[in-house]
Amino acid sequence: MVSDLPFSSCHALLCLVLFTVHCTVVPASAMDCDGDDRAALLRVKAQLGDPVQLSSWLPATNCCAWEPPAVFCSAAGRVTGLALSSLDGVRAPVPPALGELPELVILQVQSVRGMSGPIPPSFANLTRLEDLNIAGTSISGPVPDFLAGITTIRTMVIADGKLAGPIPSSLARLPNLRYLDLSGNMLTGAIPPGLPHGSFRFLILANNRLTGEIPADLGDDDVDTLDLSRNGLTGDPSPFLFGIAKPAAKIDLSWNELEFDMTHVRFPHHLRFLDLSHNRINGSVAKSLRDLRLDHFDVSYNGLCGEIPAGRFMEQHGAESYGHNRCLCGTPLPPCNIDYTGL
């Protein structure tokens, strides 16, 4: 399952699958690429400062055969996919010429730290774009509101950069958006409701500066992965986010300011990753956790108290999963010597 992988691996695997599904690789002997697309790619190269990795990008050659990085084309020679990765020596803004590839379906930019500045308005011209993946750059400015006009988009990853300001509520109007990752930026304000849509949804907003309460609609029945860790979120999401029948496989709410009583919470039966550490959670450790085969579990640094439930899958969790709480006891912590039932 994609959600079980580290985020960097998840990005790479996701894009590899998407390139395979959407793009047809045209060999050098096949039809030449579209002349306008070739000209746009040459402008991209120039706007990036002619990085050495793009030395094969030459005029009067078939751009469908340019590599590395990868250029993918349709059978008609139109550029439908582009992957720019680990370009050395780049010290330039995001190339506006990327918005001059009207047939682009997939755009991937990975580990180009020297690429900076805001996402240019020309990206609004990418009306066929389904999968946008930009990670490991120095892109700054706001999340552009005009991205909400690309109604075909299904996957939006703009991660590990320097984006600032609020998440535009207009992104909720994207009818096909199922995977949204804006992690590792400097985004502020509240999480807009309505993100994302469809079944098997992923919302990854970790490592930002978001505040306010978690939107109740994230408790809908189609969220697979929810990572809101390392923000400043408040409130009690337990009434809508948790429930034995929920399909969620991964929930990471660590390093926030959430406050609720865990005692009677029923966690999703299919959950495999649960991190609630570094919050203000009180009560006792929920007995429903005994039925979960969790690959990762952490409720440390909260205000939990009482005896840890025993049996079934609880023995998989070490003492570090419970550390720095108010008064937890019992395996794997020291045995209980006090009656906590009245606390």
N, C-alpha and C positions, 0 to 999 in steps of 0.2 A: 504494500500500500504506500502510496506517495507520502502520506502524512507521517509515516514512521521514519522517514529519512531526515538527516540534518537539512536545514534550509538551503544551504549552498548546493548540496547534492540534489535536493528537490528541484531547484531551479534548472540544473543541468539536465536531469532526467526528463523533466516536463518539456523543456524545449526540444530535446532530442526526439521525443515521441511526437511532438507537434510538427516538427520539420518533416518527419517521416510520413505523417498522415497527410499534410497539406501540400507539400512541395515536391515537384518532380525535378530531379537533378538532370540537367541537360549536358551531355558530354561535349567535348570540344569539337567533335566532328558533326554535331547536330546543327540545327538552324541557329544562326547568329542571334544574339540578343537584340532587343529593340534598341534603336539608336538613341531615343530620348532617355531610356533607362540607363544606358551606358554613359551618356553625358552627365546624368544626375549623379551616378556613382563616382565619376571622375571629379565632380564638384565636391562630393563628400570627402574624397581623398585629399583634395586641396585644402578644404576647410579644416581638416584634422592636422594639417601641417605635413602631409606626405609621409606618414609613418612607414618604416622599413617593411613592416609586415604586409603592406599593400603594394609592394614593388611589382607584383604581377598585373596590377590594374593599369593597363596601357591602352592608349587610343588605338583604334583599328584592330582590336582583338575582341574575341568573343567573351563578353563579360559573364556569360553563363558558365565559363570554364575557369574564371578567376578563383584562385585559392592559394593559401589560406588568407583570410578567413573565408567562410563559405558564402557563395552566392547561389541561390536556388531560383530556377526559372520554370515557367510553365512550358508546355509543348509548343506554344506560340512564341517563345523567346522573351516573355515578359518576366521581369524580376518579381517573384512572389515571396522570397524569403532572404533575409540577410542576417549574418552572424558576425559581429565585431567583438573580438575577445583579446584581452591582454596586449593591447597596442602600446609599444614602448615610445617614450618621448613625446607623447601628446600633451600639449598645453593649449587647449582651444575650447571654445564654446561648443555646445551641442550643434552639429552641422544642420543648418536649415535645409540643405539639399536632401536630407532624408525624407522630407515631406514632399519631394518631387518624384516619388516612386508610387504612382497611384494604384498599382496592382499589388502592392505589398500586403501580404497576409500575416507574416510573422517577422518581427524585428527583435533581435536579441543583441544587447550590448552588455558585455561582462568584463569587469576588472579593467576599466580604462579610467584610472584615478585622475588623470590630467584633464579629462573632459568635464567642463564646468558650465556654470550659467544656467538659466532657465530652459525649460523645454520650449522650443520655438513654436510660434503660432502656425507655422507651415505643417505641423503634425496634424492639424485639423483636416488636411487634404487627404489623409490616409483613410479613406472611407470604407476600405475593404479589410482593414486591419482587424485581426481576430486575437492576436497574441502579442502583447508588448511586454518585453522583459528587459529591464535596465537595472543592473545591480553592480555595486562596487565602483561607482563614479563619484564625482564631486558636484553633481547636478544640484542646483539650489533654486530658491524662489518657491512659489506656491505650487500645489498640485493644480495644474491648469483646468479651469472650468470648461474649456473647449473640448477636453477629452470626452466629456459627456455627450458630445455630438457624434462620436464614432460608435454608432449603435451596434456594430457587428462584434465589438470586442468581447471576448470571453475570459481572457486571462490578462490581468494587469499587475505587473511586478515593477515597482520603482523603489528599490530597496537599497539600504546601505549607502545613503547619499547625504545630502544636506538640505532636503526639502524642509520648508518652514511654513507656518501659518496653519489654518484649519483644513480639515478634509472637506472638500466641497460637497454639499448635500446633493448637488446635481448628479453625482455618480450613481445615486440610487435610481436614476432614470435609465441606466444602461440595462436593457432587458435580458441580455445574454451573459452578463458578468457573473461568473461562478467562482473565480479565484482572484482575490485581491490581496496583494502583499505590499504594504508601504512601510515595512519595518526598518529600523535603523536610521531614522531621520530625526528631525526636530519639530515634528508636527504638534500643534497645540489645539486646545478647545475640546469640544465634545465629539463623540463618535456619532455620525448621522445615522438615523434609522434607515433600513432598507438596503443594507450592504451585506453580502451580495445577493444574487437571485438564483433561482433554479434549484436543482437537486445536487447533492454531493458538494456542498459549498465549503470554501476555505476562506477564512478571514484572518490575516496575519498583520497585526499592527504593533508588534513588540518594539521596545526600545525607542519610544517617542516621549512626548510630554503631554499626553492626552489627559483630560480631566473629566469630571462629571460621572454620571451613572452609565452602566452598560445598557444599550437599548434592549427593550424586552423582546423585540422581534428576533433577536439572536437565539432565542429559545425555541424557534420554529423547528420543525421536524426534519430539516434537510441539511443541517450544519454538521459537517464531518470534522473539521479542524478549526479551533478557535484559539488564537494566541494573542493575548492582549497584555502580555507581561511587560514589566518595567515601564510603567506609566504612573499616573497619579489618580487612578479611577477610584470612585467611592460608591457607597451604597450596598445594597443586598441583592445580588443577582440570583440567589438560590431558588426563589419560587418559580422562576420561569426557565432558568438555564439547566437545572438538574431534574432528573426524573428517570426511573428505571427503563422506560421505553424509548428514551431519546437515542438517536443513532450516533451521537458524537463518539469519535475515536480518540481525539486529543483535545484537552482543555488545559491551557496554561494561563493562569491569572496571577502568577507570582509577582512580587515586588509592586504591589499597589496599596491602596488603603481601604480595601473592602472589609465590611464588618457584618457578620451574621453568625447565627448559632448553627453549628454543624450537626448537632446531636441527632436529629431525625431526618437529615437529608438523604434522599435516595438517589444515588449516582447512576448514570447511564450504564446499562448492563454490558454494552460493547466497548466501554472505555478502556483504552490501553495506555494512556498517558494522562496523568493528573498532577498538576503542580499548583498548589495554593499557598506556597510559602511566602513569608514576608508580607503578611497582611494583618488584619485585626480580628481574625476569626476566633470565636469563643465557643463555649459548650464543650462537649466531649467528641472524641473521634467517632464518626458515624459507623454503626454496625453494618450498614449496607456495603461497606468496603470489603467485608469478608468474602463477598461473592465475585469480586473483580480480579481478574488475572492481569494486573498492571505491570507493564514493562518499566514504567517510571512512576514514582509516587513520592510526593514531598509536601508535608504540612508544617514544616519547621518555621520557627520565628512567627508564632501566633500567640493567642491567649488560651489555648486548649488546656483542659484539665480532666482528671479522672483516669480510669483504667482503660488501656488500649484493648479493643476487642481481640479475642483470640480465635484461632481456628481457620480452616479452609486456606485462603490465599494470603492471610496476614503474615505468615511466617516468612514470606519473601522479602519483607521490608526491614531494613536495618535501622539501627538507632538514629542514624543521621536523618532519616525521614521525619523524625519527631522532635528533633532537638530544639532547644530554646523556646519552649512553651511554658505556660504558667505552672502547671503541676501534673503533667502526664506521668503515668507509671505503668508497670506491667511490661511483659516481653514485647520488644527487645530492650526496654529500659529497666531500671531496677524495680523490684516488686513493690506493690502498694502496701504501705503500712498505716494508711489513714483511710477512714471511710469518707469518700468524696461525694456520697450521694446527696448530701444536703447542701453542697456548695453551689 
